Amino acid sequence: SAVISQKPSRDICQRGTSLTIQCQVDSQVTMMFWYRQQPGQSLTLIATANQGSEATYESGFVIDKFPISRPNLTFSTLTVSNMSPEDSSIYLCSVEARTGAQGIQYFGAGTRLSVL
Amino acid sequence: QKEVEQDPGPLSVPEGAIVSLNCTYSNSAFQYFMWYRQYSRKGPELLMYTYSSGNKEDGRFTAQVDKSSKYISLFIRDSQPSDSATYLCAVEEGGTSYGKLTFGQGTILTVHP
């Protein structure tokens, strides 16, 4: 298993500002993922972050808006840039632990972001 | 059409009831099937993981996959108030898409005493 800590747990931000969310895992992992969960919606994958390479973004998400860092095997950050009220959401990071072909994703508790 | 469609609920059942949660998916490339449970203000936690058609049982929980129909289900027996949560189905292609999960919309379940 993996224990994931996310900071901050919640924040209220002004339009036009940026927020950096931190994700710390208690063991070394190759792949880390960032998801968005909009109010009343399911989780949508934003990007996959591998250590030592640029993040891979899903359709509809761009690096300028959601820059990601992955400096080592236990840590990643997601920045939500130039925020608007539409960015109000829960942002979750996850890591994958694989046993053979079976991969299990463990999630952090999420960061609740409200943009005014 | 969404890749994964989940019965949205919400569901409200009495304690002890059998609960059935269902999802359908459109892409036959999906090979791995999961059910996550998410309590309020928490991240999702994995409940069940399957990769073949058939049933997988774990205590009060049974996951069922029918690849021919592209249909996945989660059954909860003897439901408890502590089962009250949002249940999310998720699918994964595997291969070069390892780790990239596609989630259903989630079903909010309330089990009342």
Interface residues (C-beta under 8 A of the other chain):
Chain A: I4 M31 F33 Q41 S42 L43 T44 L45 T48 E58 L92 S94 E96 R98 A101 Q102 G103 I104 Q105 Y106 F107 G108 A109 G110 R112
Chain B: Q6 Y32 R41 K42 G43 P44 E45 L46 Y49 Y51 L88 E92 G94 Y98 G99 K100 L101 T102 F103 G104 Q105 G106
